[in-house]
Amino acid sequence: MKIKSNHFRVKEGESVSLKKWPTQIKPVYKSKQAYLEHLDKHVTELSELQRLHYASNQYAILLIFQAMDAAGKDGAIRHVMSGINPQGCQVHSFKHPSAEELEHDFLWRTSQCLPERGHIGIFNRSYYEEVLIVRVHPEILRSQNLPNKQVDKKNIWGNRYQSIVDHENHLYRNGTRIIKFFLHLSEDEQRNRFISRIDDQNKNWKFSVADIEERKFWPQYMKAYEACLSATSTKNAPWYVVPADDKDNARLIVSQIILDTFKSLKMHYPLTDTKRQKELLSIREQLMKEKPDKN
């Protein structure tokens, strides 16, 4: 099965109902071995494109991963980006904001972590938490010291969506290409993964009581995600809803979308002008005249 990136893309202006988006589809691989070969091919391609991306030094790439707990964000990042040179890639995870971060606007802390040209930045959760968990738990707004007029439930989410879209359009105009992934996990599959984490002592560290507490708000989170995806998927910074019940399938879909984005940039290695060529040839002649060290 050929992976078509646009099949998972949320169109600009589209009203998203997550019940209509599958959490599992027919696998794009025929066997575990085929999956490993397919992923290895993607990883190798991505490694080559990263070198080209770094050398051309025109664009920055920002990957954003959002999902419910246990959807596989960490695994997708680890497997898909396994061939990437760490010098050209930074991963940032955003937890509860610090006291200093709460004294700034909600985009401030993530803005400091944006990738530079020629680099890849990965946000494991992001500024989108401010219209997801904060929307599900509006009491969090009280800790953000916002002016009373700004904490208007009728307008605050629309205002934040607009701030995000404006922010992402600004980044796009300045050479940053943003790919946003929502790993779409079913409630039943999350339950199974939680049980697996409890049963396997080596996975106990992944589980916390807070995960179960948040699970109680599943319907509210789905509504928050639907509103967010509908309002912030744009031509310049699209959302991709990736079926996540099958981790291997999800990783292949994510890697294909990243590859397609890289290829769309039509990058090339910097051209060498005549002056530079003469300079290099002169240096080559000097090196050729050196006597080899017999030691």
N, C-alpha and C positions, 0 to 999 in steps of 0.2 A: 504493500500500500504506500503510495507516494504521499508525503506530508505536504499539504498546501497551507502555508502560513495564514493566508487570508481567511481560511475556513474558521480560524479561531479568533479572528480580529473583531473587536467591537467597532462598528462603524460610527463615525461622528454623528451625534444627534440621535442615535439609536436608543430606544427605551428598553433597558435590560430587565428581563425576568429570568432569574437564575434557574427556575424550574424547567425552562425550555433549553437550557444549556446542559449537556450531558456531563456527568462526573466520570464516565467511563465509555470508551469507544472501542471498536475493533482494533486489536493491537497492530501496530505498523511493522511488527517483527514476527517471524514464524516460530522462533525458538529462542532459548536463552543465549545460545551461541550466536545466533543471528543478531540478537540485540547487542551483544558485546562487540561484534564486528561493525555493526552500524554506528554505535556510539564512538568506537575507536576512530572510524573514518571521520566523523564529525569533529572529534577532538583534534585530530591531525590537521584538518582543514582550518579549524579555528585558530590553531597555533600559527599556521602560515599567514593567515589574514591578520593576526595580531602584529606580526613583524612588519607587514606592509602598512598597517594602521599607524604603528609607532614611527616608521620611517617617513611616511607622507606628512604626518604631524599637522593635519588640517582639522580633523574632527576629534571630539571626545565622545565616548559611548557611555551611557548611563543605563544600567539594568536595574529595574525595581521589582522586587518580589514581595507580594502580599498574599496572605492566605490565613485560614483558620489554623489553630494548633494541630501539629502532626500531619500537615498536608505535604511535607517533603521539601520545604524551601532549602534547608541546609544540604540535603542530599543532592538536590538538583544543582546547586551551586558547586558543590564539591566534585561531582562527576562530570558535569558539562565543562567546567573550567579547569579540569585537571591538567590540561596541556599548556595552560597559559603561563607566560613568564611572570613571576610575582612582581618583578620590578616595574611592570607596566599595568598593574592591576591592584586596586584597593577595595577591600570589602568592609562595609560599615553596618553594624547592627544598632538599631535605635530602640532603646528600652524607655523606661520612665524618664522624663526630662529632669535634669538637675535644677537646683535652685537658680543658678546663673541663667540657664536656658529658658526658664519660666519668666525671666525678666525681659525677654525679647519676643518678637513676633514668632509665630509657629514655624516659619520657614527658615529661621536664622540658623539653627543648629545643623540642619542638613546642608545648607548653602556652603558652609565651611568645609564640607566633605566632597564637594563636586569634583569630578575628574578633570584633569587638565587635558589639553589637546594631545593626541597620540596615546592616551591612556584609556583604560576601562575602569569605570566605577560601578560597584555593586552595592545596592541598598537592600539589606535584609530587613524588611519593614522600612518605613520611611515617613515623610511628612503626611502621607495618607492616613496614618494612625489618628491624625487630628480630625478626620471626618469619619472615622470608623469607631475605634474604641471610645473616643470622646463623645461621639454621637450616641453610642449605646449607653455610656455612663456620663450623662451631662453634668453630674456633680463634679467631674474633673475640671470643668470650666472655671469653677470657683477658685481653684488653686492657681489660675493663670493671671489673676490680677488685671483682668480686662475692664475697661470702663463699662458701667452698667448698660449704657445705650448699645454697646457692641454685643452684649450677651442676650440678644433678642432671638428666641428660638425660631421665629418666623423667617429671619433673615441671615442668621449667622452661618448656616451651612451653605446657602447659596453664595454668600460673600466669600466663604473659604474656597468653594469650588472655583469661583472666578479668579481668586488670588492664585490658585494652583495653575489654572489654565494660562493666565498671564505670565506666570513664572516660567512655565515650560515653553511657551512661545518665545519668551525672551532668550532662553537657553538655546532654542533651536536656531534663532536668528544669529546667534554667536557661535554656531558650529557644534553644539551638543546634540547628539541623537539619542532619544530616550525610548527604551522598550520596556513596557510595563506588563508584568505577568501576574494574573490572579490564578493561583493553583486551586481549581474548583474541586473540593473534596466533599463527599457525601457524609451525612451525619452518622450513618451506619459504619462507614469505613473508618471514621475518626474513632468511634467506639472500639472497633477491632484493634486499631493501632494503640489505643490507650491500654487495653487489656494485655497486648503483647509487651508493652513497656513494663507493666506490672509483673508479668509472669517471668520475664527474662531479667535476671539480676544485673546483667551487664547493661541493661537499658533503663534501670530504675532511676538513674540520675536525670533522665530526660523528662521524668514525670513529676508534676507538682499538684498539690491540692487546688491551686489557683486554676489549673487547666479544667478541672471538673466544674468549678464555679462559673467559668466563662462559658462552658458548654450549655449551661442553663439558658443562656441568652442567644442561642442559635438563631431563632426567628428574627430577633432584632438585628443581629449581625448580617443576616442575608438581606434584609431591607436596606441596611446601611451600605452594603456593597453594591446593591442594585442601583441605588441613588448615585453613588460615587462613580461607578463605571459609566452610567448614562451621562453624567455631567462632565466627565473629564477625559473621555476617550476622544482624541482629536486626530486629525490627519498628521500633525507634527509629532504627537506623542500618544500613540495608540495603546489601548489595553488589549491584551490577549487572554482569553479565558481558556485555560488549559485543563482538560480532564485529568484529575490527579489521583483517582482511585487505583490506577496502575502506575506505580512509580517509574518503572522502566519506560513505559510509553510516554509519560509526561516529560522525562528527560530528553527523549529523542525529539519530541515536539519543540521543547524549549531550545534545544541546540540548533534545530533547523531554522527556527525563527531568527535566532541571532545570526546565523550564517547568511540568511537571505538579506538581512539588514546590512551586514558588512558588504556584501556583494553589490547592493544597490548604490553604494557610495562611489563606485567606479574609481577606486583609488589606484595610484601608481607610484612606483619608487621615484624619488627626485631625479630629474634629468641632469646630466653633467654637461655643462657648456664647454665650448672650445678652449677657453682659458684654463678651466679646471682640468680638462683632459691633458693639455700640454704640461701642466704642473705635475700631474700624476705620472706621466711618461718620463719626465725628468727625474722624479724620485725613483722610479723603477730602474732607470739606467744607473743611478748611484748605487742602488742595492745590488744590482747585477755585478758591479765592479768590485764589490767587497769580496775579500778572500774568505772562503769558508774556514771556520774555526775547527782545526783538526782535533782539538780536544773534545 
